[in-house]
Amino acid sequence: MDQIAPPVPNSDAAPLITAGTIAAQPGRAALARLAAVVAVARHHGTVLRAEDFRAAPAEGVPSPASLAAWAREQGLSSKADRVRWRQLFKLQGNDRPAPPIVLLLKDGGAALMV
């Protein structure tokens, strides 16, 4: 299981997020979704902190719309869209690689497509 490493004391470095799916165990789905958005933001040179995300009161797990809105508020280009597995392969560019994409899974977890 991949996990988010704790921040190094006395360091401004962001926590390390390892490759692969961040496990969606009970109580970890929100963390998995936030960690995936933070990782993509870091790829684009923007520092986001999961602690700064403010979910709607009724949301137990961050929705695609609220995550996309959070990313846009921080200056990133983002949209929530439903994509089927077959369509994922079309997102990869022939001339240049596609940017990292946050995949929100039905079980509440998240994955990064790079």
SULKA-V625166 format. One line per field, one symbol per residue. ss: DSSP state (A for helix, B for strand, O for the rest). psi: psi as a letter, one per 30 degrees, with the letter a starting at -180 (. if undefined). A space follows every 50 residues. Layout:
ss = ???
psi = ???
This chain:
ss = OBOBOOOOOOOOOOOOBOOOOBOOOOOOAAAAAAAAAAAAAAAOOOOOOA AAOOOOOOOOOOOAAAAAAAAAAOOOOOOOOOOOAAAAAAAOOOOOOOOO BBBBOOOOOBBBBO
psi = kklkklkkkhkgklkkjllakjkilkffeeeeeeeeeeeeeeeggkjkke ffkjlkefjekkleeeeeeeeefgglkklkkkkleefefffkkeelkllk kkkjlfgfallkj.
